[in-house]
């Protein structure tokens, strides 16, 4: 069984037991519960076949557990103009949350 969820403007294919890195979740703040719920489920594949939402599958829910807050890899942005002595280097690291997928709930 797997599902396709949308969070942070990106889509992820997840199955129970997977660990994914997603952009910062506004719903998770320090001191709150570690449970994370994704209700924007775009597709669910299970024993009953494939359910595709338009745009989301009504009643479907993916539950997960907050594991860690981390930062992504460093990305270097280099701008250059030939013969003008123009060079600029910037770096960026995205803040991420690591989530373990616990289960997929289907509508009854």
Secondary structure as GFF3:
##gff-version 3
##sequence-region A 1 108
A	DSSP	beta_strand	2	7	.	.	.	ID=ss1
A	DSSP	beta_strand	10	14	.	.	.	ID=ss2
A	DSSP	beta_strand	19	23	.	.	.	ID=ss3
A	DSSP	beta_strand	35	38	.	.	.	ID=ss4
A	DSSP	beta_strand	41	46	.	.	.	ID=ss5
A	DSSP	beta_strand	49	52	.	.	.	ID=ss6
A	DSSP	beta_strand	61	71	.	.	.	ID=ss7
A	DSSP	beta_strand	75	81	.	.	.	ID=ss8
A	DSSP	beta_strand	86	92	.	.	.	ID=ss9
A	DSSP	beta_strand	95	105	.	.	.	ID=ss10
###
